[in-house]
């Protein structure tokens, strides 16, 4: 399931339980800092076997936004 | 004991590698086990001959031609590295040009071209390479600066500035990328026997050599050995450094 893959990319990097990964999770909270951001990007790219555009790396400011961005890469949620 | 120079299983990318320091670096990394992708602006018969000769020595090089100063081309290049190899372990930002000019007569075109290739190119490549490296929580980036960038030289202020900028890039990215397991170092070659200095007159050449304590011009291999050091685990605890490879040159 794509949503589970995305959710575990976030939870593994941030060291959080899956139930903490909601649409409201956003950059700057729960340990999601600039270093974690690069790790989340790497984890997402690894899980879905894609390479994100730099603009999308910059725009990915919440879990909800991550889903929106990945939709552009043909990943459905 | 396994050699600390061993790069088996590593994927390396060298920009501006058709000749000179870049070419020798590619050979050096490949002969120590890395799978090496070489970049330059365009293919040539001469390069294909060299690649064929290398192959006969069991050195296998892959090519990826694009302009490092073009952001879109860099982006597409890393997409193709990702598609084909899935990872990147070593980046050598080597592509560069050197055009002499006094500050009073440096044209806008010269200034822009020099910075686009020497500086922007390295920044663009670092941006994309570090993202591929971050996936494995490891990597080594080596920026080829210049003694002109660390010490300056009359008649080369624009080149000097473009190469000094690589030191700033090295120092900052070393700090920023360390938490992702990526090391960044720079090499500042002195007077090295490449096409970049082939236009020097014999008189200038001898005068320059007289300022080198080891008494000879450097070879591209001399620089490539330093790149191998930074690319390998021998330098596992070294980041944010600028290493002069200049034979004790005074400038």
Interface residues (C-beta under 8 A of the other chain):
Chain A: X35 X38 X39 X41 X42 X43 X45 X46 X51 X53 X54 X57
Chain B: X75 X78 X79 X82 X127 X128 X130 X131 X134 X135 X179 X180
